[in-house]
Structure formats: structure tokens, C-alpha cells
Amino acid sequence: MNPEHQTLIVHDIVRFCREHDIWCQGRGSAANSAVCYALGITSVDPIHYGLLFERFLSPERDGPPDIDLDIEHRRREEVIQYVYDTYGRDHAAQVANVITYQPRLAVRDAARVLGYAAGDLDRFAKETGWHEMPPAEASVPQDVRDLAGQPRGLPRHLGIHSGGMVLTRRPIAETCPTEWATMPGRSVLGWDKDSVAEAGLIKIDLLCLRILSAVHDACDLIERHHGIRYDLATIPPDDPAVYEMLCRADTVGVFQVESRAQASALPRMRPRKFYDLVVQVALIRPGPIQGGSVHPYIRRRNGREAPTIAHPLMERALAKTLGVPLFQEQMMQLAIDCAGFTPTEADKLRQAMGSKRSHERVAELRTRLLAGMAERGIPPEVAEDVYVKIEAFSSYGFPESHAASFALLVYASAWLKHHYPEAFTCALLANQPMGFYSPLTLIQDAKRHGVRVLAADVNHSQAQPTLESAGADQTAGPAVRPAIRLGLAAG
């Protein structure tokens, strides 16, 4: 199966979702593809934003690209079962997760094998870190330590990948061992995603995203109580009042920018247009932080520092972010323009940055990078700085395409919070757990914005929170906007 067939399969899945009112959105590297955008799989125009196509598919890439599809969390199973029904259980299965022995699990199993009591197992496990063996002063016996050290890193059991599905033209069991999953209606491969990729099999990630459910619910509530229908495509763009709210860091409940780190950066970033949100999503991440990109970008954005670019060959990669690298695709573009990497080599660099042994694999490419930059007349100190930034991104560099897809949901959730706080908060409460804040904090924030919140009442409440007109609350007065009625299941 080639990438064209893969893209058309995902288009068919998206069509099914739309016909059944299941909200979904493509993200990740698929947002770098103009074909995915034209087919409605993704919502970000890669031509307009100059996204690097090789992040999705390079000319000499061995295997097919990944296409990720975010789906409302409550209805993802319907989509998974549609794939099984359409392509057949003989040709579809989910990817396995190989659960390997880490210290705490190894200590617990070693103690069990050696016959220690259940209470001892719990005590030994509490004294053991997830990634470190117990310290010398811990009560873990030496025989347990010795046995636990032997299986570390080896497979223990298989789980099911959160959303990866493999489709094959021939019966899938002829290619890979397959078994029934413990969950009804599913089957699982004996391979993980790395083995699937090495075999060149088509994998499609059907992932769940609660904010899609919340935004969908909010739009349904708005239609029911205000008579206006919105969706992700019709929410009015570039609303100055929404950006003012974001600049105030009034973001409790807003997707991706409600954390303390993101909220503290918003008043300094002062986003005014959509691409500012793309940058905001990617800025407060380990890659830009460790690469020293955050403060220089904010200073340049606010005019306190000139947006300089160290070498003309870096112009194409860094111009749109004021000379500061923020995205994974920019690392790839720097390798192509400054070190003479082919798009395929740049994609291998990207894979190295995202692998479990990313630091080691990126270090192996150091000589190639520095030599390529020296050939093009880039001074050693500038070349070394480029390498340091690429190495920092090996911890976690956010793809620009991924950030752009998430930025759509940032804006949508911020717009709903600003214009319809009752519907937005009610939808958030109905889709817990999600985000950084507890339901109580969400309710308190809604009250600060003038939203009336009514207590759960056996005569009026449903299981989940609902919106209620003023007439149901005798103390509400002539208020026009509805109130949130808490649900009986909130306990």
C-alpha cells in the first residue's frame, strides 16, 4: 500500500466521522501536506504557512508517513469499529505497546518470584524509583536487587497502542502474529510501532482528544440556547477581543495555554494573530527552553532586541520566527540549507531527534553537520551554536505542523470562553478529567466571569451539567443568559 492509498483511507475515515457528526481533526506531520489539506483531513494550509513537506514525506523515505487523526474521545470507538467493519478483521489490527521492565516493576516481580509476602512487595516498590534502582539504605534485600537487575529493559508484556491501527492488503496474520485483544471487538499485533515502521506497514493513528468533545458540546449548547450554529470552520477568526483575553492570560480551561508556564508567557508574547498562537503552543516546550530560544524570541518580538540571523543560509529557516529556532521543521531546514543535507538525511535527523536514544543518534550526526557547515563558509562558533540548538531539540522539538493544528483548538476554545462562557464551562465540566484545573476551579473562574452556577438539584439536574434558562431559578431575576446547572454525577 502506497502513501496515496493511505491518504485516501484516512479521507474515508474523515468522511465517516463527518457523516455521523463525530468531530475530528488531522494533525502532526499530515498538516505539512497540501493534499491532506485539500481533502479536508487537516485544517491548516501548508502553502500559506510555508510548512516543510519533507516533514510529512521525503522523496527517498523508506516507509509510509504517519497520519494522525484526533477524534472526540467518547466516540473514537465508533471510528475504530468502522475501520474493522470496512476493511475486515483479517486486514486490520492495532499496534502493540511493548511494556519493558523498569526498576520498580522489576523489583516487584523479582520479590514475588523469590517468595516474599505481598506487604514486602509494596514496601520494596515504594522504595524504588521508576527509573532508578533502590538506594543502598533501602530495605530491599540483596537477592531481590540481584534478580531485579537482570531483566531491566527486557519486554514484560504487551499492551495496545493508544490509537495505532495497521491495514494490510494481504491477511494481516500472514505478515505479523495477531491475537484477539482483551477488549471486545479488537485485535492486536505482536509488534510495536517501531517494528511496524521497519516492516513498511501502513499505520494510521486514531487518537482521542477531549477538547474536541468539549468544543462540540459547547457548540451544541449554543445552538440549543442561542439559536446559532458554530463549528471549527465557522467560528469567526481573528477576533481582537479574544486576543485581548489571551494577552491578559485569562486562560483557565483554554486548550494548551492554561498552564502556569504558558499563562505567564502570554502577557509577554501578546498574541495578535493566528500564527502567534502557533508560536505560543510550541514556545514553552523543553526543546526551545533547553535551546535557549524562549527569551530571545520574546525580546525580539517586543522590539527589545534586533531580529538578527547569524548567516544568510539560515534566512529561509528562521526568518518567520525572528531568527530564533522554535520548530522541528526549522532544524530540518537548517540541516538542508546550512550543512547540505538532502531532505532524506534531514528526515533521518528528525527521526533521530525523536527516538528513545535521540542524544546518541544526533551526536553521531555531529561530524556530518559541522563538516557540511564548514564547507559552506559558516564560522565554527555559529556552526557550533546551530548544533547545540539541534541537540536541544532532541529532547523535544515541537513540529510546526502539529503546533498549527493545536493552535486552531486554542483559538476555538478561547473564542468560546470569551463569548459563551456558560456553554464553554458547562462543556468542560461534562468532559472531565481534562486540562490543568479541577472542576471546582473551573466553576470559580466561570463565576468570576459573571456566570451563574446552580447547585445540583434532584428536581432539575441531569447526570451531567446542563444549561438552564433563568425561569428555572426564581432568584435569577431578568437575566437573559442561561446558568450552569450542576449534574448529579459530579459527586
N, C-alpha and C positions, 0 to 999 in steps of 0.2 A: 504494500500500500504506500503510495507516494504522498507528499505534503498536500497536493491538490485534493486528493480524496479525503485526507484528514480534515482539511478546512471545510469541505462540503459536508462532512459528517457533523462537525460542530455547528455549522449553519442549520442543519436539520434539527439538531437538539435545541438551538435557539428558537427556531420556528415553533417547535412543540411547546416550549415554555410560553411564548407569546400567545399562542392559540388557547392556552389553558390559564392565562393570567398569572403566570409564575414569573416574577421579576428575576432577571439575570443580567450579568454584565461580564464580558470578556476583559481580562486584564493580563498583566505580566508582559512577556515578550510579544504576545499576539498584537498588542497595541502598536507595535512597530510596523505592522503590515497594512498597507493600503487596501489589500484585498479583504482582509478581515473587517476593516472599517466599512468598505463598500457593501459587504454582505450583512452588515448590522451586528456582527459578532462583538465588536468593540465600539466605543463611543467617542474615541479621540482620533482626530485627523492627524495621521503621522506626517503628512506632507506639510501641513500648516506649521507644525511644531518642530519639523526637521529631525524626526526621530530616526535613529540608525537602524536600517533594515537588517544589517548583519547580526543584530542582537536577536532577531527572530529566526533568520535563515541565511547562512553564509553559503557561497557557491560550492564550496568543497566539503561542506559538513557531511559527516558520515551518516548520521541518523536524522530522523524527522524532528521538527521543532516541537516544543511543548505549547499547547494551547490551554490556558486556564480559564475556567468559567465559574464565576461566583454566582450562587443561587440562593434564594431565600431558604433559610435553614429549616423551616418547618415543612418545606415541600421538595427538598432535594431528593428524598427517597422516590418520589413520583418520577423524577427525571432519570434516576438510576434504573428504575424498573422499566421505563420506556426504552432505554438503551438495550437492556436484556431482551425485552419483548421484540424489539425491531431487528436486532442483529443476531439474536439467538444465544442461548446459554452455551452452545458449543463454540461460539466465536467471541464471547465477551467474558471477561473476568476482572476482578480488582487486584491491584498490585499489593503485595505483602510488605509489611514492615518487619525487618529482622531485628528483634529485640536482643541486644547483646548484654553480656554480663558486665555490670559496673560494680564498684566496690560494695555498696550497701546490699544489693541483691546477691552478690557472690557470697558475702559473709553470712547472710541469712540462709541460703541454700546449703552452704558448707556446714553450718551448725546443725541444720536439720538432718543432713546425711550422717553426721557424726553422733546423732542421738541426743542432742541437748533438748531441754524442755522448751515449751512454747514461750514461757516467760523469758528464758535466756535469749531466745531468738529476737524478741522485741528489744531487749536491752542492748544486745550486740549491734542491732541495726541502728538504734538511736545514737550509738557512739561512733558510727561510721558515716562519713560524708558520701555524697552521691558520686564524687569523682576522686576521693582520696581514701586510702585505707585508714583504719582507726589508728589514732596516735598511740605511742608507746604506753602512756599511762592508762589507757582504756582497759576495761576488764575482759576484753576478747582474748580467749586462750590462744596459745601459740599454734595448736593443731588446727584451729579454725582459720587463723591467719595464713598458715602454710597452704591449706587446701583452697582457700578463697583466692589466693594469688594466682592459682593455675588457670582457671577458666576466664580470667578478665579479658574482655574484648571478644570472646567467642560467642556464637549465637546461643541463645537460650530457648526462644520460642518465636513463632510468627504471629504478627498481628495484621490488621488490614490497614492499608494506607488511607489517609483521610478522604481522598477523593479520586485517586488514580485508577483509571479503567483502561484496559488494553483490549483492542479489537483486532481480530485476525481474519484473513480471507480463508485460510485452511482451518480446520477444527483446532482450537487453541491447545487442546491436550496433546496434539502431535508435536507441538513446539515446546511446551513447558508443562511440568506437573501441575495439575489443577485439582482442587478439592472443594467440597461444599463448605461454606463458611458457617459459623455458629449462628449468625443472624439469618433468619429465613429469607429466601429469595435471592441469596447472593452466593457467588463462588469466588475463590481467591487463588491466585497463582502461588507457586512455590518460590517465586523470585521477587526481589525488591526492585525499586525504581532504577537503581544503577545497573543491575543485570538486564532489566528490560531495555534500557537505553543501549547497552553494549550489543544486544541481540538485534537492534534496529526495529523493535516493535513499536507500533503506534500506541502512544499513551495520551489520554485526554484526562485532564484533572477537572472533576466536577466537585467544586468546593462549596461550603456553605458560608454565608455571611449574614449575620443577624441584622446589621444595619439596613440591608435590603428589605428585610421583613418589616423593620420599624418604619422606614420611609414609605413603603407600600401601605402599611396600616394607617399612617398619618394622612396620606393622600385619600384613602377611603373615608376616613373620618371627616376630612374637609369637604369631600363631595356630599356626604350624608348631612352635614350640619350647615354648610355654607352654599351648597349647590354649584361648586366649581370643581372641575376635574383637572388634577395635575398628575404628571408622571415625570420621570427623569428627563424626558425630552422636552417637556413643556414648562417646567419651572423657569420663570423669567431669569435670564442670565445677567451678570454684571450689575447687580443691584447695589448702588453706593451705600445704602443703609445697612445692608448685610456686611459689607466690608468694614464699615464703621464699627459694627458689633464685634467683628473678629479683631479689629485693632485694639479694642478695649479688653480683649481676652475674655469676653463673655461667652465662654465655650463649653460650659458644663453640658454634657450629652452630645456635643458635636463630634462627629466621627473623626478620629485620627489626631485632632488638635486640642483635646480636652485634658491631656496630661499636664502636670505642672511644668515640665520642661518645655513642651510645645506652647503652653499658655504664656510662659514667661518670655518666649521669643516673639510672640505675635505683636506686642506693642513696639518692639524694636524693628521688626520686619515691615509692619504696616502694609499688609497686602491690599492692593487696589484693583487687581485684575486676576483672571483665572490662572495665568502662568505663575503668578506669585504664590498661589496655593500649591501648585506642583512643586515649587521650590520648598515651600514650608513643610510639606509632607516628607520630603527627602532630607531636609536640613538637619533635623535633630535625630540623627542616627549615628551608630558607632563609627561608620566609615568616615563621614565628614568631620565628626568630632575628633577622632584619632588622627586624621589627616590635617588637622589644623585649618579647616575650611570655614567653620561657622562664623567666628568673629570677623575675619577679613571680609566675608561676604556681606555681613550686616553693616560693617563700617563703609564699604563701598556703596552699598545700596542707599545709605543715608548721607552720602556725599562727604564723609569724613576721611575718605581715602580714595586716591585715584584708581580707577579700574584698569590697572596695567596688566599686560600679558608678557611673560618673560621672553618669549621668542615668537617670531612671526608664524612658525609652523604650528603653534598652539592656537592660533586665532580661530580656526574653524571649530575646534572642540570646545573652547572656553569663552567665546565672545558673549553668548547669551546668558552666561552666569557671571559676568563681570570679571572674567579672568580667574575665577575660583572654581575648581572641580568639585562637583556635587553628586554626579550621577555615574552609574556603572558604565553607561554607553560612552561617557566622556573619557573614561580610562581606555576604552577600546579605540576611540578616535585618536587619542594621544599616541597610542602604540602604532597606529597606522600612519599618522602624519609625521610623527617625530622619530620613530625608530624603524620605519619601513616594513612594519608587519603587514602581511596580507590580511584580508578580512577573516580568513580561516584561522590564521595564527592569533588574531585579536580575539576571536571567539574562544579559542583554547585558553587564552589568558583569562577571559571572563569566566570560563568553567573552572579554571584554577582558583580564581578569587572566591568562588562559591563552594569549593569542595571541602571535605572534612579535614584535609591536610593542606588547606589553602596556603598557609605561610610557607610551607616547604615547597609547594609546587610553584608559587610565584617567585620564590628565591631562585629556583632552577632557571627561570627566565631572565634573571637579573643581567647576566652577561650579554644575552641577546639584546635586551633593551638598551643597555648602556652603550654597547658597540654600535647599534643602529643610530642612536642619537649622536654619537661622536662622528660618525660618517657624514651626518648632515649638519655639522658645524655647531651643534648645541653645546655650550660651555659645560664642563664637568659638574659645576655646582648646580646649574639648572637641571641637568640630566639626573643628578642625584636626588634633587627635590621632587622631580617627576616620579622617580622610582619609589620614594618614601610615600608619596600620596597613593600610588597604585598598591603598595604593600598595605597601607592603612585600609584600603577598600577591601582587602582580602578578608578582614574581619566581618564587614557587612557593608557593601555598597548598594544603595537602593537604585533599581533601574528607573530611568526617567519615564519609560512607558508605564511601569507599574504605578509610579507616583501620579502620573496624569490620570489614570483610571480611578485611583483613590481620590484625587482632587475633585472629581465630579461629585462624589458622595460627600466630601467635605462641604462643598458649596450647597448641595441639595439639603443636607441636614441643617446647615447654618441658616439657609433661607426659611426653612420650615420653623426653626426655633424662633426666628425674628418675627415672622408674620403670623404664624399659627402656633404659639407656644402650648396651648391646651392640647391640640391634636398631637403635636410632636412629643410632649412629655407623656401623654397617655400611651402613645405607641411604644415609647421607650420602656415604660413600666410593664407593658404587656409582653415584652420580648427579653426580659431578664433571664439569666445574667448576661450583661454585656458592658463594655466600657470600663471606666475607672471609678465610677461612683455608685454608691448604694442607692436603692430606691428612695430611702429617706432623704438623701442629699438631692436627688432629682426633684423630689416634691418640694423641698425647701427652696431650691432655686426657682422652681415654677412660681411659688408664692411671691418671691421677690420680684417677679416679672408681672405681678398682678393677676395671676391665675388663681381661681377659686378651686380648692380641693375639698371634696366632701368625703366624710368618713364612710367606711363600708356599712351597708345597711341591708338587712335581710329583705326588706320590702322593695329596695331599689337596685341593689348591686347585682351584677352578674359575676361569674367566676373571675374574669379579668377586668381591669379598669375600663371604664367607658366614659364617653362624653354625655353630659346631661344638660338639658335646657334649663333656664332659670326657673321655669314654672315648677319644677320638681322640688325646689328648695325654697321654702316660704320666706327665708331670711335674706334671699339674694337681692331683692329689690328689682329694679327695671333693667338689670344688666342684660346686654344683648349676647355677649359671647358665652359659650357654654362653659360648664365647670367639669372638672375631672371627678368622677365618682369611683372611689377605690373599689377593687374587687374583693370577693370573699376568699379567693385563693391566695391573697397576699400574705396571710399569716406568717 
